[in-house]
């Protein structure tokens, strides 16, 4: 596709997104590989629709490793809370980073940097499951 056609498709995708036609916007953002549009889709699914696993794919495709890491940290935090701090142990292979660490050392969820909104949402999800 030439640059002129790409620009027109991106404009059409932005118009569709702003009008709430997420399916059309998604199709065109993916077709044009428009990173900013993919990030907008990721934000839409992450914050508006509260579907982080869908957002994950768009952030990954757009190369937003910071957002991918944020979702991953959120999942690790939620898993550690769900399992309980006393049951969360480091595997043997994780000791390569710190040779003095033992495999029975529990992970502390407070050691992870998690965006406050994501942490609150994870805790909300966990409390609704009980």
C-alpha positions, 0 to 999 in steps of 0.5 A: 500500500502506498503512503497516500492510501495508508494516510486515507485509511488511517483517517478513516480508522480514526473517524470510525474509532471516534464514532464508536465503530471499534470493529472497523477501526480495528480492521483498518489500524491492523491493516495499516499497522498504525501504532498509535491507533493500536495503542488507542485500541489497547487503551480502549480495551484496558480502561474503558472495557476493562479487558486487559487480555485484549489490550495486551495484544494491541499493546504488544503489536504496537511495541508498547513494552511498558504497557505489556509489562504493566499488565504482566505485573498486574497478573503476577500480583493478582496470582500472588494474592489469589495463591496467598503470600505463604504459598508463593515461592520462587522456582529454582531457576529464579535464583540465578539473579540472586545466588543467596536467595533460596527457592523457599523465599516467598515473593512479596507482591509489594516488590512489583511496581504496579500502576495504582489503577491496575492494582485496584482493579485486580483487588476488585476482581479478586474480592468479587470472586470470594 
